[in-house]
Amino acid sequence: MTSTTRPPAGATDADSDHVNEVCLRGRVSGVPAERELPSGDRVVSARLIVARPPGLARQRQRVDVLDCVAWTPKLRQVLGRWQPGAVVEVRGAIRRRFRRGPVGLTSRVEIEVASARRVRAAPRPARVRTPPGRRRA
């Protein structure tokens, strides 16, 4: 995935070899959320849990938890259908967003999704078996 957008104002020729591409494959941690921003734009966000490779994982942190956001109607629909536990793949770019809130200026890093697909459906919940002669409550 490469971007053909125009470089930002003030960019130099040296910036033309910069790349901001991300490909993640991980497990959806919860139900994706859609929200409407004050501007009227709609966005869907989903949180992914991505395991670190065994050789690179620090003893205490074995996974990374990353927020992924979708802005286009099609991608909002794709992310909105994901179920917790599903394994998915997203491609996009890292973005740092700034927000002004009651405690001042804050920022967060998220993945702006350019494409997304489900790799494996969420596991079905285990069925509880009722022993013969007993009724479920």
N, C-alpha and C positions, 0 to 999 in steps of 0.2 A: 504494500500500500504506500503510495507516494502522493504527496500533495503538490498540486500545481497552482497553489494560490500565490498571489503577488507578495513579495517580501514587505514587511512593515516599513513605514517611513523611518529613515535613519539607518536601515540595514546596509551593510557593506557587502562587497563581493565575497569576503571571507565567511559571511553568514550563509552563503548558498550551499555549503556542504554540511550544514546542520540537519539533523534528522530527529523527529519526535514521533516515533512509531512504537506502539505497544501491542503485544499479542499475549493475552492471558487465557489460561484454561483453569477453571476452578469450580467450586461448589457454591451454589446460591445459598446464602445464610438465612434469609428470611423472605417474607412476601415483599415484592417490589412496591414502591410507593410512587404515586403520581401526585404532583402538586402544581398549583398555579402560582406563578410569581407575580409580584406587584405590577410588573410590566404587561401582564396578561399572557405571557409565554407559558407553555406547559412543559414539564420535564418529568421523566420517570427515572427513578434511581433504584439501583439494585446493588447489594453488597455481596462481593465474592470473597471466598476464603480460598487462598492459593497456597498449597504446600510448598515449602522450600525444599530444594534438592538436599538429600541427606548429608552430603559433604559440606554444604554451605550453611546449613541450619545451625544457628547458635543453640546451645543447650536448652535455653528457656523459650526461645521464639522459633517455633517450627513452621509457622504459617504467617502469611501476610493477609490482612483484611483490607480490601480496596473497594471504594465506592465508584460505581460506574453510572454515568448519566447519559440519557438518550433525549435528543431534542426534536428529531423529525417524527412526524406521525407514524411512519412505518416502524422505525426503531422503538418508539414508545410502545407500540402494540406488541412487538417481539418481546421486549423486556417485561412488559406487563403480564405476559402469559407464563413467565417462569415460576416454577414452584420451588419452595425450599428443598434443598438436597439434590436438585438437578445439577448435572455437570454441564457447563456452558463454556463457550469460547467467545471472547470479544477482541476486536481490533479497534484501535483508536489512538488517541494522543493524551499525554499527561497535561493536565491544566491545573494551574493554581488559581483559585477563586478567592476574591476578597469580599468581605461583607462588613458592613457597619452595623453594630448591634449595641445593646444596652451597656456592654462592658468595653466598647470601643471597637477598633478595627481588628477583625480576625481573618484568618485565611485557612484554607484547606486544599489538599491535593486530591484530585479525582481524575478518573479516566473518562474522556469524552468519546463516546462510542461512535464508530464509523460503520461497523458491521458487527453482527452478533448471530450466533446460532446455538441451538441446544445440541450437545454431544450425546448426553444420556439422560433419560427421564429420571425424575426423583423416585427413590424407592417407595414402593407402596407400604403403608403401615401394616404391621403384622396383625393378622386376625387373631382375636382371642377365641380360643376353643372352649366351649362349655362342655363339661363332663356329661355323659349320658345321665338322664334323670334329673338334671338341674336346669333351672331356668335362669336366663340372664336378668340381672336387675335393671 
